Amino acid sequence: MSETIYLNVQQSSAINRPVVRIDDVAEVFCENKSVKKQVEKIVIQEFKSTKEFKQVFSTCLLIQMITAAIPNCQVESIGETDFIVYYKPLGKESKWKDRCKSILVCLLAFFGAAFSIMTFNTDVTTPELFDQIYELFTGTEAEGPGVLQAAYSLGLFLGIILFFNHGGRYKLTNDPSPLQVQMRQYEQGVNQAFILDAERNQESKDVD
């Protein structure tokens, strides 16, 4: 009796050991549990390099390996047709380098956002507008920052927190933030570009 095996291949997978097996890149389903385990342990690639590496594979290659290891089986792929394996070997990462990178990113984000807000306020003459509103309601000229500026600053802070749905380690809801959505779209775009380049340069691992 032939076994039906379902493969749900992910678009990209990151591993830190040189031996790549099917269960590292795909979800396997089969009613026969022993066959499922056998498929999951099939070796796809063994990286010899000690440096970071990435390789594009075709799902047809997985099907060929499975049918060679398990005769008379039927393989159904319900995932990606091509996928990427990002190989990053384990090593002693320098903590101070990671901290310096995190601090640098935080400083760039903070001062970049501050500069953008200040240039926007200057472009639309926000300070003059506040002075006009203050004079309109009180009949006197404003003497330095007041309630309007404080309310505006507080509202800007709360607006950023609500928009990005993220404050420190806490999230207001379980929905992904706009930044997370953009990062996922960027990741998918990078993967698709790398897959297309590998196919055009015939660097993708495919069936013989």
Buried (B, 14 or more C-beta within 10 A) or exposed (E): EEBEBBBEBBBBBEBEEBEBBBBBBBBBBBEBEEBBEBBBEBEBBEBEEEEEBBBBBBBBBBBBBBBEBBEEBEBEBEBBEBBBBBBEBEEEEEEEEEEEEEEEEEEEEEEEEEEEBEEEBEEEEBBEEBBEEBEEEEEEEBEEEEEBBEEBEEEEEEEEBEEBBBEEEEBEEEEBBEEBEEEEEEEEEEBEEBBEEBBEEEEBBBEE
